[in-house]
Amino acid sequence: MNHRQRNKIVPNIWIIAAKRSDTAHHYFALYAIDWRRGARLSWEGWKRYEDLLQFHVPIKRKVAGRASSSQPAAKIAKKALFLHLNETQYEELEQLFYQPFSKKRWKVFMKEHTYKEEA
């Protein structure tokens, strides 16, 4: 990998987290993780899933650069992991996201909270 490729952010995992509250309202957040470079990006604050899908996600082309490109969240949602979390699980995700990377902790968290359809 050359110097330019090393500095480029390429998210490997996209996560859409829906936080359920005691009321019928949801709170949506979008997370991007680049394992190789240790980059983490997040966007949050949507009350409706439709509003999230209309958002154009800005992604920096370089880790410390100013230039960015954007991608529609609807396109990202097709490949993203979708998590339905309660308030405590969402706080656990937030803590995990902002701590130093540990692939083992991420794997455990994702295994516990990813819904798999049984065939």
The 8 nearest C-alpha neighbors of each residue, nearest first, counted from 0:
[[1, 4, 5, 2, 3, 6, 7, 35],
 [0, 2, 4, 3, 5, 6, 7, 36],
 [3, 1, 5, 4, 6, 0, 7, 61],
 [4, 2, 6, 5, 1, 7, 0, 61],
 [5, 3, 7, 1, 6, 2, 0, 8],
 [4, 6, 2, 3, 7, 1, 0, 36],
 [7, 5, 61, 3, 4, 62, 2, 8],
 [6, 8, 61, 4, 60, 5, 62, 9],
 [9, 7, 61, 60, 62, 10, 6, 33],
 [8, 10, 33, 11, 7, 32, 60, 36],
 [11, 9, 33, 32, 31, 12, 8, 13],
 [12, 10, 33, 32, 9, 34, 13, 31],
 [13, 11, 32, 10, 31, 14, 33, 79],
 [12, 14, 79, 31, 30, 80, 32, 15],
 [15, 13, 80, 30, 79, 29, 81, 16],
 [14, 16, 29, 81, 28, 80, 82, 79],
 [15, 17, 82, 28, 27, 81, 83, 14],
 [18, 16, 27, 83, 26, 84, 82, 25],
 [17, 19, 84, 26, 85, 25, 83, 16],
 [20, 18, 85, 25, 84, 17, 86, 26],
 [19, 21, 22, 24, 18, 85, 86, 25],
 [20, 22, 23, 19, 24, 85, 86, 25],
 [21, 23, 20, 24, 19, 25, 26, 18],
 [22, 24, 21, 25, 20, 19, 26, 18],
 [25, 23, 22, 20, 19, 26, 46, 21],
 [26, 24, 19, 18, 46, 17, 27, 20],
 [25, 27, 46, 18, 17, 45, 44, 19],
 [28, 26, 17, 45, 16, 43, 44, 46],
 [29, 27, 43, 16, 42, 15, 44, 30],
 [28, 30, 15, 42, 41, 14, 43, 16],
 [29, 31, 41, 14, 13, 40, 15, 42],
 [32, 30, 13, 40, 10, 12, 39, 41],
 [31, 33, 39, 10, 12, 11, 38, 34],
 [32, 34, 10, 38, 11, 37, 35, 9],
 [35, 33, 37, 36, 32, 11, 38, 10],
 [34, 36, 33, 37, 38, 11, 9, 5],
 [37, 35, 38, 34, 33, 8, 5, 6],
 [36, 38, 34, 33, 35, 39, 100, 32],
 [39, 37, 33, 36, 32, 40, 34, 8],
 [40, 38, 32, 31, 33, 37, 41, 30],
 [39, 41, 31, 30, 32, 38, 42, 58],
 [42, 40, 30, 29, 31, 43, 39, 28],
 [43, 41, 29, 28, 30, 40, 44, 56],
 [44, 42, 28, 29, 45, 27, 41, 26],
 [43, 45, 27, 28, 46, 26, 42, 51],
 [46, 44, 27, 47, 26, 51, 43, 50],
 [45, 47, 26, 25, 27, 44, 48, 24],
 [46, 48, 49, 50, 45, 51, 25, 27],
 [47, 49, 51, 50, 52, 46, 27, 45],
 [50, 48, 52, 51, 47, 53, 45, 46],
 [51, 49, 53, 48, 52, 47, 45, 54],
 [50, 52, 48, 54, 49, 53, 45, 72],
 [51, 53, 73, 72, 49, 50, 54, 48],
 [54, 52, 50, 51, 72, 55, 49, 73],
 [53, 55, 51, 52, 72, 71, 56, 50],
 [56, 54, 71, 70, 69, 72, 57, 53],
 [55, 57, 69, 70, 71, 72, 54, 58],
 [58, 56, 69, 68, 67, 55, 70, 59],
 [59, 57, 67, 68, 69, 60, 56, 8],
 [60, 58, 67, 61, 66, 68, 57, 64],
 [59, 61, 67, 7, 8, 66, 58, 64],
 [62, 60, 7, 64, 6, 59, 63, 8],
 [61, 63, 6, 64, 8, 7, 59, 60],
 [64, 62, 61, 65, 6, 59, 60, 7],
 [65, 63, 61, 62, 66, 59, 60, 67],
 [64, 66, 67, 59, 63, 61, 60, 62],
 [67, 65, 64, 59, 60, 68, 61, 58],
 [68, 66, 59, 60, 58, 57, 65, 69],
 [67, 69, 58, 57, 59, 60, 70, 66],
 [70, 68, 57, 56, 55, 58, 67, 71],
 [69, 71, 56, 55, 72, 57, 68, 74],
 [72, 70, 55, 73, 74, 56, 54, 53],
 [71, 73, 75, 52, 74, 54, 55, 76],
 [74, 72, 52, 76, 71, 75, 53, 77],
 [73, 75, 72, 76, 71, 77, 70, 78],
 [74, 76, 72, 77, 73, 78, 79, 71],
 [77, 75, 79, 73, 78, 74, 72, 52],
 [76, 78, 75, 74, 79, 73, 80, 72],
 [79, 77, 76, 75, 80, 13, 74, 12],
 [80, 78, 13, 76, 14, 77, 75, 81],
 [79, 81, 14, 15, 13, 82, 78, 113],
 [80, 82, 15, 14, 16, 79, 83, 113],
 [81, 83, 16, 84, 17, 113, 15, 80],
 [84, 82, 17, 16, 18, 81, 85, 19],
 [85, 83, 18, 88, 89, 17, 82, 19],
 [84, 86, 19, 88, 18, 87, 89, 20],
 [87, 85, 89, 88, 90, 18, 20, 84],
 [88, 86, 90, 89, 85, 91, 84, 92],
 [89, 87, 91, 85, 90, 84, 86, 92],
 [88, 90, 92, 86, 91, 87, 84, 85],
 [91, 89, 93, 87, 92, 88, 94, 86],
 [90, 92, 88, 94, 89, 93, 95, 87],
 [93, 91, 89, 95, 90, 94, 96, 88],
 [92, 94, 90, 96, 91, 95, 89, 97],
 [95, 93, 91, 97, 96, 92, 98, 90],
 [94, 96, 92, 98, 93, 97, 91, 105],
 [95, 97, 93, 94, 98, 92, 39, 100],
 [96, 98, 94, 95, 93, 99, 39, 100],
 [99, 97, 95, 96, 94, 100, 101, 93],
 [100, 98, 101, 97, 95, 96, 37, 94],
 [101, 99, 98, 102, 37, 96, 95, 105],
 [100, 102, 103, 104, 105, 99, 98, 95],
 [101, 103, 105, 104, 106, 100, 34, 107],
 [102, 104, 106, 101, 105, 107, 108, 100],
 [105, 103, 107, 101, 106, 102, 108, 95],
 [106, 104, 102, 108, 103, 107, 109, 101],
 [107, 105, 103, 109, 108, 104, 110, 102],
 [106, 108, 104, 110, 105, 109, 111, 103],
 [109, 107, 105, 111, 106, 110, 104, 112],
 [110, 108, 106, 112, 111, 113, 107, 105],
 [109, 111, 107, 108, 112, 113, 106, 105],
 [112, 110, 108, 109, 113, 107, 114, 106],
 [111, 113, 109, 110, 108, 114, 82, 84],
 [114, 112, 109, 110, 82, 111, 115, 81],
 [113, 115, 112, 116, 82, 81, 111, 110],
 [116, 114, 117, 113, 118, 112, 110, 111],
 [117, 115, 118, 114, 113, 112, 81, 110],
 [116, 118, 115, 114, 113, 110, 112, 111],
 [117, 116, 115, 114, 113, 110, 112, 111]]
